[in-house]
C-alpha cells in the first residue's frame, strides 16, 4: 500500500489567513490518513490483527453513512 502523497495548501488558497491554512492542511492530512499510516507502521502488526482493524473501521464507516442517510429522510 505504498502511495506517494503530496499534500499542500497555498496561502493564496486561504486568502492569506494562516490559521485557516493550518486547519485546511490538517483536514487534508486527516482525510488522506497520513498520520494513521505513520502510526500503523511504527510497530509490526500481525496480519490477522490488521485485517480485523480494517474490517472494524469499514463497519464503523458503513454505520456512520447509514446514520447520515437516516437523518436525511
Predicted model as a PDB file, atoms N, CA, C, CB and O in Angstrom, pLDDT in the B-factor column:
MODEL        1                                                                  
ATOM      1  N   UNK A   1       0.822  -1.183   0.000  1.00 47.00           N  
ATOM      2  CA  UNK A   1       0.000   0.000   0.000  1.00 47.00           C  
ATOM      3  C   UNK A   1       0.869   1.250   0.000  1.00 47.00           C  
ATOM      4  CB  UNK A   1      -0.937  -0.004   1.198  1.00 47.00           C  
ATOM      5  O   UNK A   1       0.593   2.207   0.723  1.00 47.00           O  
ATOM      6  N   UNK A   2       1.908   1.236  -0.805  1.00 52.00           N  
ATOM      7  CA  UNK A   2       2.803   2.378  -0.892  1.00 52.00           C  
ATOM      8  C   UNK A   2       2.270   3.344  -1.938  1.00 52.00           C  
ATOM      9  CB  UNK A   2       4.247   1.931  -1.235  1.00 52.00           C  
ATOM     10  O   UNK A   2       2.219   3.033  -3.128  1.00 52.00           O  
ATOM     11  N   UNK A   3       1.880   4.504  -1.478  1.00 64.00           N  
ATOM     12  CA  UNK A   3       1.404   5.512  -2.410  1.00 64.00           C  
ATOM     13  C   UNK A   3       2.025   6.844  -2.013  1.00 64.00           C  
ATOM     14  CB  UNK A   3      -0.158   5.592  -2.418  1.00 64.00           C  
ATOM     15  O   UNK A   3       2.046   7.210  -0.837  1.00 64.00           O  
ATOM     16  N   UNK A   4       2.519   7.547  -2.989  1.00 64.00           N  
ATOM     17  CA  UNK A   4       3.108   8.849  -2.731  1.00 64.00           C  
ATOM     18  C   UNK A   4       2.022   9.883  -2.577  1.00 64.00           C  
ATOM     19  CB  UNK A   4       4.068   9.246  -3.845  1.00 64.00           C  
ATOM     20  O   UNK A   4       1.126   9.991  -3.414  1.00 64.00           O  
ATOM     21  N   UNK A   5       2.104  10.634  -1.517  1.00 70.00           N  
ATOM     22  CA  UNK A   5       1.079  11.643  -1.261  1.00 70.00           C  
ATOM     23  C   UNK A   5       1.759  12.994  -1.116  1.00 70.00           C  
ATOM     24  CB  UNK A   5       0.245  11.298   0.014  1.00 70.00           C  
ATOM     25  O   UNK A   5       2.633  13.177  -0.270  1.00 70.00           O  
ATOM     26  N   UNK A   6       1.353  13.918  -1.938  1.00 78.00           N  
ATOM     27  CA  UNK A   6       1.846  15.284  -1.828  1.00 78.00           C  
ATOM     28  C   UNK A   6       0.671  16.160  -1.441  1.00 78.00           C  
ATOM     29  CB  UNK A   6       2.509  15.773  -3.163  1.00 78.00           C  
ATOM     30  O   UNK A   6      -0.197  16.457  -2.261  1.00 78.00           O  
ATOM     31  N   UNK A   7       0.653  16.564  -0.198  1.00 80.00           N  
ATOM     32  CA  UNK A   7      -0.424  17.403   0.299  1.00 80.00           C  
ATOM     33  C   UNK A   7       0.115  18.804   0.515  1.00 80.00           C  
ATOM     34  CB  UNK A   7      -1.026  16.830   1.608  1.00 80.00           C  
ATOM     35  O   UNK A   7       1.103  18.999   1.224  1.00 80.00           O  
ATOM     36  N   UNK A   8      -0.531  19.767  -0.093  1.00 81.00           N  
ATOM     37  CA  UNK A   8      -0.068  21.144   0.087  1.00 81.00           C  
ATOM     38  C   UNK A   8      -1.270  22.087   0.093  1.00 81.00           C  
ATOM     39  CB  UNK A   8       0.938  21.543  -1.034  1.00 81.00           C  
ATOM     40  O   UNK A   8      -2.319  21.809  -0.489  1.00 81.00           O  
ATOM     41  N   UNK A   9      -1.075  23.189   0.762  1.00 82.00           N  
ATOM     42  CA  UNK A   9      -2.095  24.233   0.825  1.00 82.00           C  
ATOM     43  C   UNK A   9      -1.366  25.551   0.633  1.00 82.00           C  
ATOM     44  CB  UNK A   9      -2.904  24.201   2.192  1.00 82.00           C  
ATOM     45  O   UNK A   9      -0.374  25.822   1.310  1.00 82.00           O  
ATOM     46  N   UNK A  10      -1.847  26.360  -0.276  1.00 79.00           N  
ATOM     47  CA  UNK A  10      -1.189  27.638  -0.532  1.00 79.00           C  
ATOM     48  C   UNK A  10      -1.840  28.748   0.284  1.00 79.00           C  
ATOM     49  CB  UNK A  10      -1.235  27.980  -2.029  1.00 79.00           C  
ATOM     50  O   UNK A  10      -3.013  28.667   0.650  1.00 79.00           O  
ATOM     51  N   UNK A  11      -1.067  29.767   0.556  1.00 78.00           N  
ATOM     52  CA  UNK A  11      -1.568  30.913   1.310  1.00 78.00           C  
ATOM     53  C   UNK A  11      -2.625  31.662   0.491  1.00 78.00           C  
ATOM     54  CB  UNK A  11      -0.405  31.863   1.692  1.00 78.00           C  
ATOM     55  O   UNK A  11      -3.576  32.217   1.041  1.00 78.00           O  
ATOM     56  N   UNK A  12      -2.440  31.665  -0.815  1.00 79.00           N  
ATOM     57  CA  UNK A  12      -3.400  32.319  -1.707  1.00 79.00           C  
ATOM     58  C   UNK A  12      -4.753  31.613  -1.649  1.00 79.00           C  
ATOM     59  CB  UNK A  12      -2.869  32.335  -3.156  1.00 79.00           C  
ATOM     60  O   UNK A  12      -5.806  32.248  -1.687  1.00 79.00           O  
ATOM     61  N   UNK A  13      -4.698  30.281  -1.555  1.00 78.00           N  
ATOM     62  CA  UNK A  13      -5.901  29.455  -1.489  1.00 78.00           C  
ATOM     63  C   UNK A  13      -6.736  29.791  -0.251  1.00 78.00           C  
ATOM     64  CB  UNK A  13      -5.525  27.969  -1.484  1.00 78.00           C  
ATOM     65  O   UNK A  13      -7.961  29.673  -0.275  1.00 78.00           O  
ATOM     66  N   UNK A  14      -6.074  30.207   0.824  1.00 77.00           N  
ATOM     67  CA  UNK A  14      -6.751  30.512   2.087  1.00 77.00           C  
ATOM     68  C   UNK A  14      -6.878  32.010   2.322  1.00 77.00           C  
ATOM     69  CB  UNK A  14      -6.005  29.876   3.246  1.00 77.00           C  
ATOM     70  O   UNK A  14      -7.105  32.454   3.447  1.00 77.00           O  
ATOM     71  N   UNK A  15      -6.734  32.767   1.278  1.00 79.00           N  
ATOM     72  CA  UNK A  15      -6.890  34.231   1.323  1.00 79.00           C  
ATOM     73  C   UNK A  15      -5.996  34.890   2.371  1.00 79.00           C  
ATOM     74  CB  UNK A  15      -8.339  34.588   1.604  1.00 79.00           C  
ATOM     75  O   UNK A  15      -6.403  35.851   3.024  1.00 79.00           O  
ATOM     76  N   UNK A  16      -4.782  34.375   2.530  1.00 79.00           N  
ATOM     77  CA  UNK A  16      -3.805  35.000   3.426  1.00 79.00           C  
ATOM     78  C   UNK A  16      -3.981  34.691   4.896  1.00 79.00           C  
ATOM     79  CB  UNK A  16      -3.851  36.451   3.251  1.00 79.00           C  
ATOM     80  O   UNK A  16      -3.209  35.185   5.718  1.00 79.00           O  
ATOM     81  N   UNK A  17      -4.960  33.900   5.252  1.00 84.00           N  
ATOM     82  CA  UNK A  17      -5.208  33.575   6.642  1.00 84.00           C  
ATOM     83  C   UNK A  17      -4.417  32.320   7.024  1.00 84.00           C  
ATOM     84  CB  UNK A  17      -6.721  33.372   6.894  1.00 84.00           C  
ATOM     85  O   UNK A  17      -4.722  31.221   6.562  1.00 84.00           O  
ATOM     86  N   UNK A  18      -3.395  32.496   7.875  1.00 86.00           N  
ATOM     87  CA  UNK A  18      -2.510  31.394   8.243  1.00 86.00           C  
ATOM     88  C   UNK A  18      -3.247  30.341   9.060  1.00 86.00           C  
ATOM     89  CB  UNK A  18      -1.310  31.917   9.026  1.00 86.00           C  
ATOM     90  O   UNK A  18      -3.028  29.147   8.857  1.00 86.00           O  
ATOM     91  N   UNK A  19      -4.100  30.751   9.965  1.00 89.00           N  
ATOM     92  CA  UNK A  19      -4.843  29.790  10.794  1.00 89.00           C  
ATOM     93  C   UNK A  19      -5.754  28.914   9.926  1.00 89.00           C  
ATOM     94  CB  UNK A  19      -5.680  30.533  11.865  1.00 89.00           C  
ATOM     95  O   UNK A  19      -5.861  27.708  10.149  1.00 89.00           O  
ATOM     96  N   UNK A  20      -6.399  29.521   8.955  1.00 89.00           N  
ATOM     97  CA  UNK A  20      -7.251  28.775   8.032  1.00 89.00           C  
ATOM     98  C   UNK A  20      -6.418  27.782   7.223  1.00 89.00           C  
ATOM     99  CB  UNK A  20      -8.004  29.737   7.091  1.00 89.00           C  
ATOM    100  O   UNK A  20      -6.848  26.662   6.951  1.00 89.00           O  
ATOM    101  N   UNK A  21      -5.209  28.222   6.843  1.00 88.00           N  
ATOM    102  CA  UNK A  21      -4.324  27.360   6.076  1.00 88.00           C  
ATOM    103  C   UNK A  21      -3.920  26.126   6.893  1.00 88.00           C  
ATOM    104  CB  UNK A  21      -3.079  28.138   5.631  1.00 88.00           C  
ATOM    105  O   UNK A  21      -3.883  25.016   6.361  1.00 88.00           O  
ATOM    106  N   UNK A  22      -3.620  26.315   8.166  1.00 90.00           N  
ATOM    107  CA  UNK A  22      -3.239  25.199   9.040  1.00 90.00           C  
ATOM    108  C   UNK A  22      -4.407  24.239   9.195  1.00 90.00           C  
ATOM    109  CB  UNK A  22      -2.780  25.715  10.425  1.00 90.00           C  
ATOM    110  O   UNK A  22      -4.223  23.025   9.098  1.00 90.00           O  
ATOM    111  N   UNK A  23      -5.610  24.763   9.434  1.00 90.00           N  
ATOM    112  CA  UNK A  23      -6.797  23.912   9.563  1.00 90.00           C  
ATOM    113  C   UNK A  23      -7.048  23.121   8.284  1.00 90.00           C  
ATOM    114  CB  UNK A  23      -8.029  24.760   9.905  1.00 90.00           C  
ATOM    115  O   UNK A  23      -7.346  21.928   8.328  1.00 90.00           O  
ATOM    116  N   UNK A  24      -6.925  23.796   7.149  1.00 89.00           N  
ATOM    117  CA  UNK A  24      -7.171  23.140   5.865  1.00 89.00           C  
ATOM    118  C   UNK A  24      -6.148  22.034   5.606  1.00 89.00           C  
ATOM    119  CB  UNK A  24      -7.136  24.170   4.726  1.00 89.00           C  
ATOM    120  O   UNK A  24      -6.490  20.958   5.114  1.00 89.00           O  
ATOM    121  N   UNK A  25      -4.878  22.317   5.946  1.00 90.00           N  
ATOM    122  CA  UNK A  25      -3.830  21.314   5.769  1.00 90.00           C  
ATOM    123  C   UNK A  25      -4.087  20.104   6.660  1.00 90.00           C  
ATOM    124  CB  UNK A  25      -2.451  21.916   6.074  1.00 90.00           C  
ATOM    125  O   UNK A  25      -3.969  18.963   6.213  1.00 90.00           O  
ATOM    126  N   UNK A  26      -4.436  20.351   7.919  1.00 91.00           N  
ATOM    127  CA  UNK A  26      -4.672  19.228   8.831  1.00 91.00           C  
ATOM    128  C   UNK A  26      -5.872  18.405   8.382  1.00 91.00           C  
ATOM    129  CB  UNK A  26      -4.889  19.735  10.263  1.00 91.00           C  
ATOM    130  O   UNK A  26      -5.868  17.185   8.553  1.00 91.00           O  
ATOM    131  N   UNK A  27      -6.896  19.031   7.814  1.00 90.00           N  
ATOM    132  CA  UNK A  27      -8.046  18.286   7.287  1.00 90.00           C  
ATOM    133  C   UNK A  27      -7.635  17.401   6.112  1.00 90.00           C  
ATOM    134  CB  UNK A  27      -9.160  19.255   6.852  1.00 90.00           C  
ATOM    135  O   UNK A  27      -8.061  16.249   6.016  1.00 90.00           O  
ATOM    136  N   UNK A  28      -6.804  17.946   5.216  1.00 89.00           N  
ATOM    137  CA  UNK A  28      -6.352  17.163   4.070  1.00 89.00           C  
ATOM    138  C   UNK A  28      -5.529  15.964   4.524  1.00 89.00           C  
ATOM    139  CB  UNK A  28      -5.532  18.036   3.113  1.00 89.00           C  
ATOM    140  O   UNK A  28      -5.691  14.858   4.008  1.00 89.00           O  
ATOM    141  N   UNK A  29      -4.642  16.191   5.496  1.00 89.00           N  
ATOM    142  CA  UNK A  29      -3.793  15.109   6.002  1.00 89.00           C  
ATOM    143  C   UNK A  29      -4.658  14.040   6.661  1.00 89.00           C  
ATOM    144  CB  UNK A  29      -2.744  15.654   7.008  1.00 89.00           C  
ATOM    145  O   UNK A  29      -4.417  12.845   6.491  1.00 89.00           O  
ATOM    146  N   UNK A  30      -5.657  14.472   7.407  1.00 89.00           N  
ATOM    147  CA  UNK A  30      -6.545  13.521   8.075  1.00 89.00           C  
ATOM    148  C   UNK A  30      -7.354  12.725   7.057  1.00 89.00           C  
ATOM    149  CB  UNK A  30      -7.488  14.253   9.042  1.00 89.00           C  
ATOM    150  O   UNK A  30      -7.529  11.516   7.208  1.00 89.00           O  
ATOM    151  N   UNK A  31      -7.841  13.395   6.028  1.00 88.00           N  
ATOM    152  CA  UNK A  31      -8.649  12.735   5.004  1.00 88.00           C  
ATOM    153  C   UNK A  31      -7.830  11.684   4.257  1.00 88.00           C  
ATOM    154  CB  UNK A  31      -9.211  13.769   4.018  1.00 88.00           C  
ATOM    155  O   UNK A  31      -8.346  10.617   3.925  1.00 88.00           O  
ATOM    156  N   UNK A  32      -6.563  11.979   3.993  1.00 88.00           N  
ATOM    157  CA  UNK A  32      -5.707  11.035   3.276  1.00 88.00           C  
ATOM    158  C   UNK A  32      -5.082  10.013   4.215  1.00 88.00           C  
ATOM    159  CB  UNK A  32      -4.615  11.782   2.529  1.00 88.00           C  
ATOM    160  O   UNK A  32      -4.330   9.144   3.775  1.00 88.00           O  
ATOM    161  N   UNK A  33      -5.387  10.109   5.499  1.00 86.00           N  
ATOM    162  CA  UNK A  33      -4.972   9.149   6.528  1.00 86.00           C  
ATOM    163  C   UNK A  33      -3.462   8.979   6.605  1.00 86.00           C  
ATOM    164  CB  UNK A  33      -5.612   7.809   6.267  1.00 86.00           C  
ATOM    165  O   UNK A  33      -2.966   7.865   6.773  1.00 86.00           O  
ATOM    166  N   UNK A  34      -2.734  10.081   6.483  1.00 88.00           N  
ATOM    167  CA  UNK A  34      -1.273  10.040   6.531  1.00 88.00           C  
ATOM    168  C   UNK A  34      -0.798   9.746   7.946  1.00 88.00           C  
ATOM    169  CB  UNK A  34      -0.674  11.366   6.032  1.00 88.00           C  
ATOM    170  O   UNK A  34       0.062   8.885   8.138  1.00 88.00           O  
ATOM    171  N   UNK A  35      -1.336  10.438   8.932  1.00 87.00           N  
ATOM    172  CA  UNK A  35      -0.922  10.249  10.328  1.00 87.00           C  
ATOM    173  C   UNK A  35      -1.249   8.828  10.779  1.00 87.00           C  
ATOM    174  CB  UNK A  35      -1.617  11.285  11.256  1.00 87.00           C  
ATOM    175  O   UNK A  35      -0.447   8.188  11.460  1.00 87.00           O  
ATOM    176  N   UNK A  36      -2.413   8.343  10.403  1.00 87.00           N  
ATOM    177  CA  UNK A  36      -2.814   6.984  10.771  1.00 87.00           C  
ATOM    178  C   UNK A  36      -1.845   5.957  10.186  1.00 87.00           C  
ATOM    179  CB  UNK A  36      -4.250   6.697  10.289  1.00 87.00           C  
ATOM    180  O   UNK A  36      -1.494   4.977  10.843  1.00 87.00           O  
ATOM    181  N   UNK A  37      -1.421   6.191   8.953  1.00 88.00           N  
ATOM    182  CA  UNK A  37      -0.468   5.287   8.300  1.00 88.00           C  
ATOM    183  C   UNK A  37       0.873   5.273   9.039  1.00 88.00           C  
ATOM    184  CB  UNK A  37      -0.258   5.703   6.831  1.00 88.00           C  
ATOM    185  O   UNK A  37       1.476   4.214   9.213  1.00 88.00           O  
ATOM    186  N   UNK A  38       1.328   6.423   9.463  1.00 89.00           N  
ATOM    187  CA  UNK A  38       2.594   6.509  10.210  1.00 89.00           C  
ATOM    188  C   UNK A  38       2.479   5.756  11.525  1.00 89.00           C  
ATOM    189  CB  UNK A  38       2.981   7.984  10.473  1.00 89.00           C  
ATOM    190  O   UNK A  38       3.388   5.015  11.901  1.00 89.00           O  
ATOM    191  N   UNK A  39       1.379   5.940  12.220  1.00 89.00           N  
ATOM    192  CA  UNK A  39       1.179   5.245  13.493  1.00 89.00           C  
ATOM    193  C   UNK A  39       1.125   3.731  13.291  1.00 89.00           C  
ATOM    194  CB  UNK A  39      -0.110   5.731  14.169  1.00 89.00           C  
ATOM    195  O   UNK A  39       1.669   2.973  14.094  1.00 89.00           O  
ATOM    196  N   UNK A  40       0.469   3.298  12.219  1.00 88.00           N  
ATOM    197  CA  UNK A  40       0.371   1.865  11.949  1.00 88.00           C  
ATOM    198  C   UNK A  40       1.720   1.251  11.599  1.00 88.00           C  
ATOM    199  CB  UNK A  40      -0.610   1.616  10.823  1.00 88.00           C  
ATOM    200  O   UNK A  40       1.974   0.099  11.950  1.00 88.00           O  
ATOM    201  N   UNK A  41       2.573   1.974  10.931  1.00 90.00           N  
ATOM    202  CA  UNK A  41       3.864   1.440  10.503  1.00 90.00           C  
ATOM    203  C   UNK A  41       4.927   1.530  11.589  1.00 90.00           C  
ATOM    204  CB  UNK A  41       4.338   2.171   9.274  1.00 90.00           C  
ATOM    205  O   UNK A  41       6.025   0.998  11.425  1.00 90.00           O  
ATOM    206  N   UNK A  42       4.620   2.180  12.671  1.00 94.00           N  
ATOM    207  CA  UNK A  42       5.616   2.368  13.723  1.00 94.00           C  
ATOM    208  C   UNK A  42       6.034   1.038  14.343  1.00 94.00           C  
ATOM    209  CB  UNK A  42       5.072   3.298  14.803  1.00 94.00           C  
ATOM    210  O   UNK A  42       7.216   0.824  14.613  1.00 94.00           O  
ATOM    211  N   UNK A  43       5.088   0.160  14.566  1.00 93.00           N  
ATOM    212  CA  UNK A  43       5.367  -1.156  15.136  1.00 93.00           C  
ATOM    213  C   UNK A  43       4.758  -2.222  14.244  1.00 93.00           C  
ATOM    214  CB  UNK A  43       4.817  -1.269  16.584  1.00 93.00           C  
ATOM    215  O   UNK A  43       3.779  -1.982  13.537  1.00 93.00           O  
ATOM    216  N   UNK A  44       5.355  -3.401  14.289  1.00 93.00           N  
ATOM    217  CA  UNK A  44       4.836  -4.515  13.497  1.00 93.00           C  
ATOM    218  C   UNK A  44       3.479  -4.939  14.040  1.00 93.00           C  
ATOM    219  CB  UNK A  44       5.823  -5.710  13.505  1.00 93.00           C  
ATOM    220  O   UNK A  44       3.255  -4.978  15.250  1.00 93.00           O  
ATOM    221  N   UNK A  45       2.588  -5.254  13.117  1.00 92.00           N  
ATOM    222  CA  UNK A  45       1.256  -5.712  13.492  1.00 92.00           C  
ATOM    223  C   UNK A  45       0.958  -6.972  12.696  1.00 92.00           C  
ATOM    224  CB  UNK A  45       0.173  -4.610  13.237  1.00 92.00           C  
ATOM    225  O   UNK A  45       1.142  -7.007  11.480  1.00 92.00           O  
ATOM    226  N   UNK A  46       0.499  -8.001  13.388  1.00 94.00           N  
ATOM    227  CA  UNK A  46       0.170  -9.249  12.707  1.00 94.00           C  
ATOM    228  C   UNK A  46      -0.906  -9.001  11.660  1.00 94.00           C  
ATOM    229  CB  UNK A  46      -0.297 -10.318  13.716  1.00 94.00           C  
ATOM    230  O   UNK A  46      -1.747  -8.115  11.812  1.00 94.00           O  
ATOM    231  N   UNK A  47      -0.866  -9.798  10.591  1.00 95.00           N  
ATOM    232  CA  UNK A  47      -1.838  -9.630   9.510  1.00 95.00           C  
ATOM    233  C   UNK A  47      -3.264  -9.804   9.996  1.00 95.00           C  
ATOM    234  CB  UNK A  47      -1.556 -10.615   8.395  1.00 95.00           C  
ATOM    235  O   UNK A  47      -4.167  -9.089   9.564  1.00 95.00           O  
ATOM    236  N   UNK A  48      -3.466 -10.762  10.904  1.00 97.00           N  
ATOM    237  CA  UNK A  48      -4.824 -11.019  11.390  1.00 97.00           C  
ATOM    238  C   UNK A  48      -5.351  -9.811  12.175  1.00 97.00           C  
ATOM    239  CB  UNK A  48      -4.851 -12.289  12.277  1.00 97.00           C  
ATOM    240  O   UNK A  48      -6.527  -9.462  12.067  1.00 97.00           O  
ATOM    241  N   UNK A  49      -4.489  -9.184  12.953  1.00 95.00           N  
ATOM    242  CA  UNK A  49      -4.888  -8.006  13.732  1.00 95.00           C  
ATOM    243  C   UNK A  49      -5.180  -6.840  12.792  1.00 95.00           C  
ATOM    244  CB  UNK A  49      -3.783  -7.617  14.754  1.00 95.00           C  
ATOM    245  O   UNK A  49      -6.170  -6.128  12.963  1.00 95.00           O  
ATOM    246  N   UNK A  50      -4.316  -6.650  11.806  1.00 93.00           N  
ATOM    247  CA  UNK A  50      -4.518  -5.563  10.845  1.00 93.00           C  
ATOM    248  C   UNK A  50      -5.813  -5.754  10.073  1.00 93.00           C  
ATOM    249  CB  UNK A  50      -3.336  -5.476   9.873  1.00 93.00           C  
ATOM    250  O   UNK A  50      -6.537  -4.793   9.815  1.00 93.00           O  
ATOM    251  N   UNK A  51      -6.106  -7.004   9.704  1.00 96.00           N  
ATOM    252  CA  UNK A  51      -7.330  -7.299   8.959  1.00 96.00           C  
ATOM    253  C   UNK A  51      -8.562  -7.010   9.808  1.00 96.00           C  
ATOM    254  CB  UNK A  51      -7.338  -8.763   8.495  1.00 96.00           C  
ATOM    255  O   UNK A  51      -9.534  -6.434   9.321  1.00 96.00           O  
ATOM    256  N   UNK A  52      -8.520  -7.412  11.081  1.00 96.00           N  
ATOM    257  CA  UNK A  52      -9.658  -7.163  11.974  1.00 96.00           C  
ATOM    258  C   UNK A  52      -9.880  -5.667  12.169  1.00 96.00           C  
ATOM    259  CB  UNK A  52      -9.435  -7.844  13.337  1.00 96.00           C  
ATOM    260  O   UNK A  52     -11.019  -5.200  12.184  1.00 96.00           O  
ATOM    261  N   UNK A  53      -8.788  -4.915  12.318  1.00 93.00           N  
ATOM    262  CA  UNK A  53      -8.918  -3.462  12.481  1.00 93.00           C  
ATOM    263  C   UNK A  53      -9.503  -2.825  11.223  1.00 93.00           C  
ATOM    264  CB  UNK A  53      -7.550  -2.830  12.808  1.00 93.00           C  
ATOM    265  O   UNK A  53     -10.326  -1.912  11.302  1.00 93.00           O  
ATOM    266  N   UNK A  54      -9.071  -3.313  10.071  1.00 93.00           N  
ATOM    267  CA  UNK A  54      -9.589  -2.780   8.811  1.00 93.00           C  
ATOM    268  C   UNK A  54     -11.084  -3.061   8.676  1.00 93.00           C  
ATOM    269  CB  UNK A  54      -8.825  -3.382   7.618  1.00 93.00           C  
ATOM    270  O   UNK A  54     -11.845  -2.197   8.239  1.00 93.00           O  
ATOM    271  N   UNK A  55     -11.505  -4.271   9.051  1.00 97.00           N  
ATOM    272  CA  UNK A  55     -12.921  -4.620   8.993  1.00 97.00           C  
ATOM    273  C   UNK A  55     -13.732  -3.767   9.958  1.00 97.00           C  
ATOM    274  CB  UNK A  55     -13.118  -6.103   9.307  1.00 97.00           C  
ATOM    275  O   UNK A  55     -14.831  -3.322   9.628  1.00 97.00           O  
ATOM    276  N   UNK A  56     -13.194  -3.541  11.142  1.00 96.00           N  
ATOM    277  CA  UNK A  56     -13.883  -2.720  12.140  1.00 96.00           C  
ATOM    278  C   UNK A  56     -14.033  -1.280  11.654  1.00 96.00           C  
ATOM    279  CB  UNK A  56     -13.123  -2.749  13.477  1.00 96.00           C  
ATOM    280  O   UNK A  56     -15.085  -0.665  11.828  1.00 96.00           O  
ATOM    281  N   UNK A  57     -12.966  -0.745  11.038  1.00 93.00           N  
ATOM    282  CA  UNK A  57     -13.010   0.617  10.509  1.00 93.00           C  
ATOM    283  C   UNK A  57     -14.057   0.724   9.408  1.00 93.00           C  
ATOM    284  CB  UNK A  57     -11.629   1.038   9.975  1.00 93.00           C  
ATOM    285  O   UNK A  57     -14.793   1.709   9.344  1.00 93.00           O  
ATOM    286  N   UNK A  58     -14.128  -0.282   8.541  1.00 96.00           N  
ATOM    287  CA  UNK A  58     -15.117  -0.294   7.461  1.00 96.00           C  
ATOM    288  C   UNK A  58     -16.530  -0.381   8.025  1.00 96.00           C  
ATOM    289  CB  UNK A  58     -14.856  -1.469   6.502  1.00 96.00           C  
ATOM    290  O   UNK A  58     -17.440   0.284   7.529  1.00 96.00           O  
ATOM    291  N   UNK A  59     -16.718  -1.207   9.069  1.00 97.00           N  
ATOM    292  CA  UNK A  59     -18.034  -1.340   9.689  1.00 97.00           C  
ATOM    293  C   UNK A  59     -18.490  -0.009  10.283  1.00 97.00           C  
ATOM    294  CB  UNK A  59     -18.008  -2.427  10.777  1.00 97.00           C  
ATOM    295  O   UNK A  59     -19.643   0.390  10.120  1.00 97.00           O  
ATOM    296  N   UNK A  60     -17.584   0.668  10.967  1.00 96.00           N  
ATOM    297  CA  UNK A  60     -17.929   1.961  11.557  1.00 96.00           C  
ATOM    298  C   UNK A  60     -18.281   2.986  10.487  1.00 96.00           C  
ATOM    299  CB  UNK A  60     -16.775   2.479  12.412  1.00 96.00           C  
ATOM    300  O   UNK A  60     -19.209   3.778  10.652  1.00 96.00           O  
ATOM    301  N   UNK A  61     -17.533   2.965   9.390  1.00 94.00           N  
ATOM    302  CA  UNK A  61     -17.803   3.891   8.297  1.00 94.00           C  
ATOM    303  C   UNK A  61     -19.177   3.630   7.695  1.00 94.00           C  
ATOM    304  CB  UNK A  61     -16.723   3.778   7.220  1.00 94.00           C  
ATOM    305  O   UNK A  61     -19.923   4.565   7.405  1.00 94.00           O  
ATOM    306  N   UNK A  62     -19.511   2.342   7.506  1.00 96.00           N  
ATOM    307  CA  UNK A  62     -20.844   1.995   6.982  1.00 96.00           C  
ATOM    308  C   UNK A  62     -21.943   2.469   7.918  1.00 96.00           C  
ATOM    309  CB  UNK A  62     -20.962   0.478   6.768  1.00 96.00           C  
ATOM    310  O   UNK A  62     -22.953   3.014   7.472  1.00 96.00           O  
ATOM    311  N   UNK A  63     -21.746   2.262   9.231  1.00 96.00           N  
ATOM    312  CA  UNK A  63     -22.748   2.692  10.216  1.00 96.00           C  
ATOM    313  C   UNK A  63     -22.922   4.214  10.167  1.00 96.00           C  
ATOM    314  CB  UNK A  63     -22.338   2.243  11.646  1.00 96.00           C  
ATOM    315  O   UNK A  63     -24.041   4.723  10.234  1.00 96.00           O  
ATOM    316  N   UNK A  64     -21.814   4.919  10.050  1.00 94.00           N  
ATOM    317  CA  UNK A  64     -21.861   6.375  10.007  1.00 94.00           C  
ATOM    318  C   UNK A  64     -22.617   6.860   8.772  1.00 94.00           C  
ATOM    319  CB  UNK A  64     -20.443   6.956  10.023  1.00 94.00           C  
ATOM    320  O   UNK A  64     -23.438   7.773   8.859  1.00 94.00           O  
ATOM    321  N   UNK A  65     -22.337   6.243   7.615  1.00 94.00           N  
ATOM    322  CA  UNK A  65     -23.028   6.601   6.382  1.00 94.00           C  
ATOM    323  C   UNK A  65     -24.517   6.283   6.474  1.00 94.00           C  
ATOM    324  CB  UNK A  65     -22.405   5.871   5.193  1.00 94.00           C  
ATOM    325  O   UNK A  65     -25.351   7.052   5.996  1.00 94.00           O  
ATOM    326  N   UNK A  66     -24.844   5.160   7.082  1.00 94.00           N  
ATOM    327  CA  UNK A  66     -26.243   4.770   7.240  1.00 94.00           C  
ATOM    328  C   UNK A  66     -26.983   5.767   8.132  1.00 94.00           C  
ATOM    329  CB  UNK A  66     -26.342   3.351   7.829  1.00 94.00           C  
ATOM    330  O   UNK A  66     -28.125   6.126   7.846  1.00 94.00           O  
ATOM    331  N   UNK A  67     -26.336   6.213   9.207  1.00 93.00           N  
ATOM    332  CA  UNK A  67     -26.949   7.197  10.093  1.00 93.00           C  
ATOM    333  C   UNK A  67     -27.182   8.514   9.368  1.00 93.00           C  
ATOM    334  CB  UNK A  67     -26.077   7.422  11.325  1.00 93.00           C  
ATOM    335  O   UNK A  67     -28.201   9.169   9.583  1.00 93.00           O  
ATOM    336  N   UNK A  68     -26.234   8.911   8.503  1.00 91.00           N  
ATOM    337  CA  UNK A  68     -26.401  10.135   7.721  1.00 91.00           C  
ATOM    338  C   UNK A  68     -27.609  10.019   6.803  1.00 91.00           C  
ATOM    339  CB  UNK A  68     -25.134  10.433   6.900  1.00 91.00           C  
ATOM    340  O   UNK A  68     -28.401  10.954   6.691  1.00 91.00           O  
ATOM    341  N   UNK A  69     -27.753   8.847   6.132  1.00 91.00           N  
ATOM    342  CA  UNK A  69     -28.887   8.633   5.243  1.00 91.00           C  
ATOM    343  C   UNK A  69     -30.202   8.656   5.993  1.00 91.00           C  
ATOM    344  CB  UNK A  69     -28.739   7.322   4.510  1.00 91.00           C  
ATOM    345  O   UNK A  69     -31.193   9.190   5.496  1.00 91.00           O  
ATOM    346  N   UNK A  70     -30.220   8.073   7.204  1.00 91.00           N  
ATOM    347  CA  UNK A  70     -31.444   8.043   8.001  1.00 91.00           C  
ATOM    348  C   UNK A  70     -31.843   9.441   8.486  1.00 91.00           C  
ATOM    349  CB  UNK A  70     -31.265   7.109   9.195  1.00 91.00           C  
ATOM    350  O   UNK A  70     -33.029   9.749   8.599  1.00 91.00           O  
ATOM    351  N   UNK A  71     -30.861  10.270   8.766  1.00 88.00           N  
ATOM    352  CA  UNK A  71     -31.171  11.635   9.210  1.00 88.00           C  
ATOM    353  C   UNK A  71     -31.785  12.465   8.108  1.00 88.00           C  
ATOM    354  CB  UNK A  71     -29.924  12.319   9.718  1.00 88.00           C  
ATOM    355  O   UNK A  71     -32.616  13.334   8.369  1.00 88.00           O  
ATOM    356  N   UNK A  72     -31.377  12.200   6.868  1.00 80.00           N  
ATOM    357  CA  UNK A  72     -31.894  12.986   5.740  1.00 80.00           C  
ATOM    358  C   UNK A  72     -33.342  12.654   5.434  1.00 80.00           C  
ATOM    359  CB  UNK A  72     -31.047  12.752   4.502  1.00 80.00           C  
ATOM    360  O   UNK A  72     -34.056  13.490   4.880  1.00 80.00           O  
ATOM    361  N   UNK A  73     -33.794  11.456   5.779  1.00 71.00           N  
ATOM    362  CA  UNK A  73     -35.160  11.031   5.458  1.00 71.00           C  
ATOM    363  C   UNK A  73     -36.177  11.695   6.308  1.00 71.00           C  
ATOM    364  CB  UNK A  73     -35.299   9.564   5.594  1.00 71.00           C  
ATOM    365  O   UNK A  73     -37.371  11.439   6.155  1.00 71.00           O  
TER     366      UNK A  73                                                      
ENDMDL                                                                          
END                                                                             
